[in-house]
Amino acid sequence: MLTHNVLWIFTILYGLFSAMISVTAIELKPDGYYVSPGENIQDAIELAAKNPTNKTVKVLAGTYQPRAKRQALIWLNRAHSGVRVEAVGEVTLTAANPAVATKPNRSFPAVVNHVVYFGEGVQSNTVLKGFRITGANAYVTEKFMKQIEPDETVPKNSFFVTDGGGIKIFGRSYPVLEDLEVVDNYTTPCGAGVSVQHQGFNTNFVVMRNCVFRNNRAQVTGAAVDLLAGSAAHLINCLFVENASNLGEDIVAKKAGEPQFTNSGVLTIFQDSLAIVENCTFTGNRNAVDDLGGMSKYLSSIFHQNTVVIGLPGERYELDLMKGGVVKGCIINGRIFDPLNVVSATQNVLNGGAPEFDTNFVPRAKSYEGVGYRPTAAR
């Protein structure tokens, strides 16, 4: 009995000592808390949240993966509002950890619902910058929910855990996502890259600036970005390429006895939601944008041949504006569904010819100057 008790006490003390080492190994410099590969980014986020003057976390080059199955690799809620998490060099945040994942689950090797979670109470001085976000593969757990979202006043539905494989943004949450590459994520049903679920608290915008969304896949809607009902986002200088929605049956609508989504865009905007899409490029996707809100603005953007044949059948399109919106200064090469005739041929260029994209999807054709995405030094 004595031996058993000694071992038990030793195990507890070892666990506490390991946790202390994990926290104290993170170095605080004048410009922020520095995290190296093998250290826990969340530990640094917690330290920065408690620091009244230095709220920056710098993550050094490498790949960071979950150490256990849970809701998210890293999370920021009201307690972390104002924290800046920045990559230094090439940093990958992934949902995958083959050593922890269970075979032969369909979600293998992912072990978290979301790579990054932003929750209730996160204000616009909260920033995620410079990362590669990847590895989501429709892993779902409902455990540890209170860990990432302690505010239980905002009701959650199934989309809270299923959507937003790369990044989930929930409730009154308005972070800035900057210089990100959101790539190779899969979810079912929706929002493989980014899912915004403001639930009507859309008086402010999530800002996505200088981001690349590539090769994200969703069984139903919004493979790259999904704005669930009552949400808002401002997308500035972003690239959408090789993303695809509607890879399978809309199981949510089927269970509810509602019409199924079978031909969505890789940017899907639901009812009572709005997006400002400014200087963005959509090309080589399975459709570009479907908008059920009618309040969005599409400015100085390129929509070019989003005609990938994959997933469920349906006519490919660049814009599907069921309830209208504003479209100005855009170059659109492909089919438009525009029942209210809001896409003016005098304010936009329709069938403007080949953009002659280079390897970074910068158009070389002179007629495309000042329109669409341009990579920044950080990308």
Phi, psi and omega in degrees: 000319179298316180299317179299316180294320179297315179297320181296315179294318179299318180299316179296314181296322179296319178297317179295318179297318179297319179296320179296319179298320181300320183283311189288342179290341180286126187269132175262121175244172181303332182259009174143179176273128184258130180243130178252159176308137184097341176265167187261114181300323182298325176301317180293322178299318180295319178295315180296324180297328181272348182275121185288343186238334183239100186246028181253135174243124179253122183253119185281159188307138180149184178248133182239127184228161180293146177267348181204165176287130179193192184286318187210155173292309173227155181214147177225123176235200185307322181295339184250009181301134182097352179281138175252125177246115189235138175278141173243104188086199182274111184236127177251128170252123185234150175278351191263141168208095183302333181288338182255330186292159182257125172269148000259040181307145181297336183277353182305136006259021181288146180225009174224152177294316185228142172290314180229136177239131171245126187242189183309129175093004179277121183264175189285359172269012177260125192229139169240121191222130164090008187263160166259121184250120189205175168092354179295139184211049175061030170285137181221126168224148175257004177282158174061025183295321182291338178299316182271334181226084181289340179280110183262009182282337178265117185293146180248146171241190185297333181294340179300322182262332187271326188265157177082054181299317176284301182220131175247130179236122192228140175070210179282082187220121189225058182287169172252124175253120190224137175055042179259151168244111181255108195218143171058051174245148178226137174221158168223122012271325198221167168064059181293317180281292180225132173243123177253123183230074181287337179058041178095347178272058187251038175284345176231169186248145157285134179253127174240114187234131177058043182252149177244126176246112186226133171056040172267145187229137176226143178294328183238267190247163167056055182304320180270304180220131179237120174257099179293166189309131178077037182237166181213139178212147175243113181254120186236123175054056179244152180244131176240116183213135173064031174262156182209129172257178175055051177274352180198190185293143176278087186291332180292309179295323180298315180295327181275354183070029181252163177301137183275146171277116183239349185213063186272172174267168175281341163248112180247130182240113184276179182304143178062019176246158178214149176227144166253115184249110192232123179053050177247160177233131174241120178206143176069024177259171168272089189071160180255281188234129164242134191231112179261002185267320179079008182245001189278163176235133177240112191234131171048045183241159180251129173237106189228110169050060174271072195237021182300131180265102181200155176076207184291156179289159179154157180287131177287152182206163176267312179225134171236098187254080186301321183242018176088210187134199179238128176231118186213134175072020183261157171246120189236116179243092181150185186288141176236131171258109191217072186297336180262004177055050179270347180270102184275133177288343178272336179261355180222169175250118179258133183055058187276006179090173185292131178285344182057060181297141169272189185293342177260010180064032169270125180288132179268344178294132185298330182292351181259009180299133177080004181239138175088185185284143170226128180295147176263174179300327182289339182256000000 
